[in-house]
């Protein structure tokens, strides 16, 4: 009954296993007292030697990053004071997805009457009013979208009767969630574009389910799941980006978090909020002008006649390279230029296609992961080859897609393919050795070519999320909301109700879970590492900080607001924990505690970053030379 009531009210309620919501640091992933690499150290102090906390004004000159030291009580330490958990915020990348695909085809030319009959039949009774209006108009070019199951089935019937369109029929038969666009071009030529892929895989769903269970054990150790449903002491909401893979990752995570036996679509409908990650106001997700400049510099580096080392130093200084990226850059130095390395990466697809073509001749209808046949796999790789080349030059923007396809097939199809074509599996592994480092270098270069640009590009894109994080932490801390108090009725209602409910004000834990894309997560990390607004600094080198390469599936950044009990009273601190998978198929479950920061300093830092972001948005764009 508690679960049904909970679903109907869209409340994800987390409670502590300890009484009165007490939170004593410890549990999985704890740090030992004799760990020399412990990132927790002396908290930055103000000029009077008092650590910032509570609602007091932050002292000037505070450094938010924590240096190594022995003065702060560590997790798992018997000598440290207890603390109370007030707020948990997690920003999580979606689970594993399928490669994105697109197939273009043209139906045989027909007389006007037959073309009209065919398009009208495909659109069918499901036609929207605008579709009907377009069908009867005199416009030479007409575009329609086919979304319903019956529309897709009619198109599959048309394709299956034409041998030249058999590949499209296979796609429509074996693939779920296909988006189809039909266009009647001038001359009555009918073209059809199929788009599919990018959905959460069954493996990704299982990953998210397990990650939800692991998250509950690590963040709320000893939790009683039935009490979690029954008690109305916890205020939890789940947000997701608009993409289905993010929403279904959020639903699977919630299912594992709460041990719910409800089908996933129902959980997504009941639990997952789809208001664009809970944006406050109408601020948009948009790229900075510096991002455009960084992409242009990256393209120039990959077309430069300079050596690999010289070209990389211009777009990726040593200060911005992690250990894995440095190793990847060293591998590329065996080529004369970055252009040559990119051409070698794009050319490695030929060996993959050659091995795959031989396998298709033997078993064209062999079933692979998610019902894909060998023939469809061959079509997928042929389409990728077309994207990799443009006028005999390797297209840099397509190499990350190449990397996605390699990882997907190595993870899901290598075992089956190894039985009929070991050459195909070896070709994938050899291609990965060069494609992966180029992919990571492209991503890092486009994120910014200096420390300053990294922070600016990240803040410009992820500003809506930064504003929401600050809002959540302020409510958890009981602080003033300023101009954002108008959003309290929407985003803080349950929290306030429970504070007033039974008088147990200390029991309420505000939890916000955000499921987004790698771009959101990577931009957020770059803000924390590289932004230095005003006289605050964050992101000092830390041995526990993960490498700056790709953020694997289900990587996360977790913020924990704690009230630390000291002899002098209570002080508010924010723990920032990061987990990052080292490959697209990995699922990170162990988080590293990277920073422990005074809450007042974090609030000041976020406010200054947002002020600078708003100032940059108001500046007119620079004129092109």
N, C-alpha and C positions, 0 to 999 in steps of 0.2 A: 504493500500500500504506500509505503514511503517512497518507493521508486516511482510508482505511477504518479504520485503527487508531484514528485520532483521533476519528472519529464513534462508534465503538463504546465509547470511554471517555468520551464527552461532554466532550471537552477542546477548548476554543477557545484555540489557542496562538498568541500574538503574539510576534514576536521583532524585535529591532532590526536594521536594515541595517548598523549600525556594529558593530565588534568589541566583545566583552565588554559589550554592552548600553550602550555610552556614549551619552550624549544631549547633543548640543550644540545649544543653542537656536537656532532659525532656521526657515527654510522658509516656507510660505505664511502670509500674514497677519502677517508680521513687522513690527516697529515700527522706524522710522528714528531715527537719533540726533538729528536736528534736529526731531523732532516735539514741538511745545510741549504737546500734549494727552496726552503719554505718561502713563498712569496709574501707571507704576512710579516710585517715588521712594525717599526715605530709609526704610529699614526702621526700625520703631519699636524703640528701644533701651531697655535697663533703666537703672537709676540709675548703674551703673558704665560705661555706654556700650558694652556688649557685646550684640550681637543675640542673641535667643533662638534656640535650635536644638538638634538632637540630642535627647538624653533629659533635658536639664537642666530643672529646675523653672522655669516661666514667671515672669518678673518681674512684680510688681504694677504696675498702672497702664498696662500696654502697650496701645496702640491698634492694633487689627488692621488697620484700613484704612490704605492707603499713600497718602501725599500726593505731589503731583508734585515731582520733583527730579531731580538728575543724578548722585547718588552710587551708584546701583545699576546694575550692568551690564544693558543692555537686550538683548532678543532681536535677533539680527542684528548685534550690535555686535562688532567685532573686539577690543575691549579687555576684554571680560568673560571671566571664568573659565568653563571647561566645567562641565557638570553631568551627573549620571547620573539617568536616569528610573527610579524605583522602583515607582510605582503610578499607575494611571490609573483614574478613576471618572467615569462619564458617566451623567447622569439625562436621559432623552430622552422627549419627548412622542411619542405614536403618530402615524402618518402620516394622510393625508386619509381621512376616513370618509364614508359615505353619511348623509343625514339620517335621524333616527329616525322611524319611522312606527308607527301603530296604527290598526286598523280593527275596529270592532265591528259585528256583524250578528246578526240573530235568524232562525232557521229557522222556517218556517210551523208553526203549532200542529198537533199530530197526536195521535191516541189513544195511550194509555199503551203498548200493545203495539208500535205502530209506532215510538214514541220509543225504547223499549228496544232494538228491533231495529236502529235507525239508529245509536245510540250504540255498541252492541256491535260493529256492523260497522265503524265508524270506528276504534275502539280495536283491534279485530282480535286476531290471534295474538300481537302484540307487547305485549299488556297485561301490566303488572307484577302481581305478587301483590296489591299493595295496590289496584290498579285492579279486579282480579277481585272482591276482597272488597267494594269499594265498589259495583260493578255489582249485586251480589246482596243488598245491604243494603236496609233500609227507609228510609234517609235521604231526605228530600225534596229536598235540594240535593246534587248530585254534581258534582265537578270532575275533569277529566282533561286531561292534556297529550299532544298529538300531536307526536312528534319524528321518527319514522322516515320514510323516503321513501315507503314504501307507505301509511302512514297519511295523509300529505299528499296523495298521489295520490287516495285514496278521497274525501277531503274535496273536492278539486277536482272530482271527478266529480259529487258532489252539487250543488256550487255552479253548475257549468256547465249543469245541467238546469233551473235556476230563473233566469228573466230578471232577477229582482230581486237576485240574488246574482252577476251576471256580473262585477262589479268585483272581488269576492273571487276568482273563478276566474282573472281576469287576473293578480292578485297572485301567486297560487299557481303560475301557469304561468311568470311572468317573473322571479320573485324567488327568490334562493337564501337559505338559512338563515332560513326563516320559523318562528317559534315560535307554536304554536297552543294555545289553551286552550278546552276545551269545557265548558260548565256546563249541567246540567239543573236549572232553577230550579223552585220550587214552582208547581204548575199544569202541569208537564211542558212548559214552554217551553224550547227549546234555544237557548242563546246561544253564539256563537263569537267569540273575540277573536284577531285576527292581529297579531303584533308582528314587525317586521323593520326593517332599517336599522341604522346604527351599525357596519357592517363596513368593513374596510379596502378602499378602492377599488383597481382595477388601477393607477390613477395613483399612489395612495398607496404601493402595493407597489413601483412603479418608483422613486418618490422615495426610499424607504428603501434600496433596492438601491444607488442612486447615492450616497446619503449614507454608506453603509458604505464604499464605495470612496474617497470623499473624506476620510472620517475617517482611514482607513489612511494616505493620502498626507500628511495634515496632521500627525497625531499620531506616526506612525512613518514619516517620509520615507525613501525609498530602500529600503523593505522588499522582500525577496525572498519572494514568496508561497509558493514551494515549500519554502524554508527555514522559513517560518512553520509549515508542516505538519510538517516533518521534525524540527525541533528541539524538544526537550522542556524548553525553558528558560522558557517563559512560562505563567503561570497565569491563564486567562481564563474567566469565567463570565458567562452572559447570563441575566438575570432579567426577568420580565414580570408585569404585573398580570393578573388572571384573565380580563379581557375578551379575546375573540378578536382584536380589532383591535390590541391591545398585543402579543399573542403573535406574530401574523403580521408586525407591524412589526419585532419583534426578529429573527425568522427571516430576513426579507428583508435586514435590515441585516447580519446575520452572513454571509449569502450574498455580499453585495457586499464585505464586509470580507476574506473569505478566498477569493473567486473559486471558489465551490463550484458544480458543475453538477448538484447534486441537486435534485429537486423540493421546493418550499417546504414542503409538509406534513411531509415526512421531516426537513427541517432543524429545523422547530419541535419535532417529537417528540424529536430527538436532542440539540439544543443548548439549547433554551429551558427554563429551570427555572420551574416554576409554583407555587413555594411562597410566594406573596404577597410578591414583591420581597425574598425572603430574610430575612424578619423574624426577629429574635433574640427568642425568648420568645413570649409570647402577648399582647403589647401590641397593641391594636386601632387601626384607623384611625377616628377619631371627631372630631366637631366640638366646638369649645369653646363654653361658654355665651355667650362674647362674640360668637361667630359668629351666634347666634340674635338677640342684641341688635342687631347690625349689620344683619341682614335686616329687623328690625322698624323700625329707623330709616330704612332705605331705602324701605320701603313708605310710611312716614309722609311722607317728603320728596316722593314722587310723588303724594301725595294732598293736599299742603299748598296753601293758597291763596296762599302767598307767591310772589314772583317767582322765576324760575329761578335767578338769582344768589344770592339770599338763602337759598333752600332748599338749594342745593348747598354753600354755605359751612358749613352745619351738619353735613353728612355727608361732605364731601370737602374738607378744608382745602387751601389753596393749596400747602402743603408736600408734599402727597401727589399732586399733579398733574404728569404729564409733559407735554412740549410738545404731543403729539398729543391728549391728553385735554383740555388747555386749549383747543385749537382746536375740538374737538368741543363743549365747553361753550359756547363763544362762538356756535356755530351754533344751539344750543338757545335762546339768549337772545332770539331773534326771536319766541318764544312767550311768552305771559303767565305760564304756570306749567309745571312739569314734568308735571303731569297732562294739560295740553293738548298738550304735546309727545308724550307717550306715546299719547294718543288719535289724534293725527295719524299717528304711526308705525303703529299698528294699523289705522287707516283706509286706509292706502296699499295694503293687500292687496286692496281692492275693485277698484282699477284693474288690478291684475295679473290678477285673476279674470276681469274683463270682457274683457281682451285674449285671455286663454287660452281662454275659452269660444268666442269667434269662431274661433280657430284649430282647436279641436276639431270644430266644425261642418264645416270643410273637410277635415281629415285626421285623424280620430280615432285611427287605428291607426299613425300615424307613429312610427317607432322612434327613441328617444332614447338617452342614455347608459345602458349596462348593461341594454338591452332594455326600458326603461320606455317605455310608449306615452303619447301625448298625453292619452288618457282617464285613465290612471293619474296623470299629472301634475296634471290638473285635480282629481282626487279628493284628491291630496296637499295641494294648496293650499286646498281647501274644508275639509279637516280642520284645517288650521292656522288658518283663520279662526275656527272654532269655539273653538279653544284661546285665541285672542287676546282674546276678549271674554267677560265674565262680568257679567251683569245691567247691560248698557250701559256697563260700565267696562272699560278696557283692563287686561288681566292682565300685570303687569310681568314675572312669571316666564316668560311665553311669548315675550317679545320676543327673547331670545337664540336661541331656536329659529327664529324668523323670520329672524334674521341668518344662521343656518346654511343655510337653504333658499335665500336670495338668493345667497349666495356659491357654493353648489353649482351652481345653474342658470346663473349667469353664467360659471362656469368650464367647465362641461361641455356645456351645452345652448344657450348663447347663439348660437353660430355656426349651428346648425341652425335655431333658432327665428327668427333674423334674416331667413331667407329666406322665411318664411311669415307672420311677425308681428313687424315692427320695433317695433310698439307695446308688445308684451310685454317686449322687452329694455329699452326706454326706461323702462317702468314699474318694472322691477327696479332699474335704476340710480338712479332718482329716490327709490325707497323706501330704498335703501341709504344715501343721504345723511343720512337722519335716524335710521334703525334702528341703524346702526353706532355712532355716538357714544353713543346711549342704552345699547346693550349694554355698551360698555366702562365707562361710568359705573356701571352696575348691578354689574358684576363688581368694580370697585374699591371701591365703597361696601360691598359685602357682605364684602370682605376685611378691613375694619376702618376705623373713622372717626378714628383717631389713630395716631401712630407706635407708641405702646405697644400698642394693641390689634392692630395689624397683626402685630407680632412675636409676640404671645401666641397669636393665632388660628392663625398659620402653624405655630408650634412645637407647638401642641396636636394639630393634624391630622397633621403629617408626622414626629412623634417616632419612629415605628418606622424610618423611613428615615434620620433623623439618627443613630440608634444604630448602624445598619448602616454608615453612612459613616465614623463614628468608628472602628468595629471594623476596617474595611478599611484605613484610614490607619495605624492602630496596627500592624497586621501588616506593612504595607509598610515602616514605619519601624523594625520590629524592637523595638517597645516592649512594655511589660507590658500585658496585656489586662484585668487586674483580675478582676472577677467574671464577665466574659464569656469567660474562658478555656475554659469548658465547651463553647462553640460552635466551638472551634477545629477539632475533628475533622471537623465537617461543612463548614465554610466555608474552612478553611485547609489541608486535607490535601495537595492537589497542590502547593501552594506549599512546604510543609515538605519533601515528598518531593524536590522538585527542588533545594532548598537542600542536601540531604544526598546528592544523586545523584552528581555528578561533581566536587564541590568548587568549581564555578564559582558561588559564592554571589552574586556581584555581577551575574550575568546575569539573574536572575529578575526579571520585571516582573509585578506583580499588576494585572490589569485586571478591572474589574467594570462591567458595562453594565446599566442599569436602564431599562426601558421602561414608562412609566406614563401618567397622564392630566394634563391641564392643571392640575387642582387640586393634584397633587403638586408639579409644577414651580413653579407660582406661589407655593405655600406655602413651598417651600424658599427661593426668592428673597426672600420677605418676611422670613424668619428672618435671612438674611444681611444684608439692608438695614436692618432696623429693630430686631432684638433687641439689647439692651444689658445682658446679665446681669452682675451684680457691677460690677467696674470696667473691663470690656472694652467696646470699641465696634467696630462694623463697619458698613459701608454709608455712608461719607462720600460727599458728592456727587462724581461722577466724570464727565467729559465723554464717556468711552467707554461708560458704562453705558447699556444700551438703555432706550427709553421704557417706562413701566410699563403700557402697554396690553396687549392680548391676546398670549399666547404662541402663535404660529402652529404649525402642524403641524411636527413634527421639531425644534422648538426644544430647546435643550439647555443644561445646566450641566455643565461638565467640570472635575474637580479633578485636578491633576497633582502628585504628590509627587516632589520632586527633591532629590538630594544635591548641593549646590553645593560645588565644590572651591575652597578659598581657601588662601592661604599659612598661615593659622592652623589649617587642618584642614578637615573636612567639616561643613557645616551643612545642615539640612533645611528646605526651604521648600515651600509649597503655592501653585501657580498656580490661580486660579479664572477660567475663561473662560466667557462666555455668548454664545449665539447665539439670537436671537429673530426669528421672521418677523413682518412687519408686516401680514399678512393670513392668513386660514385656508388659502388655497391656495398660499401661498409655502413654499419649502423653504430655510431659512437654511443656508448652507454656510460662511460666514465668521464666526469667533468673535472676540470682543473680549476681550482680557486685562484684566479688571476689577480684580483684586486679586492681589498677591504677598505672602504672609503667612508668618511663621515657623510651622513645623508645631506646635511646643509651644503657641503661642498659639491656633491653631485647635483643638487638642485641648482646651485649657482652656475655650475658648468653647463648643464643643459640649457638653462635660460640664456646664457651668453652665446652659445652656439646658435640657438634659434634667433636671437636678435641679429647676429651677423648674417644668418641665412636670409632673413627678411630684408636686411639692408642690401644684400647682393641682388635679390630679386627685383628691387626697385631701381637698380642702376640700369641705364640704357645699354643695350648690347654694343660692344666695340665694333667699329666699322672695319670691314675687311680691307686689307691693303690693296 
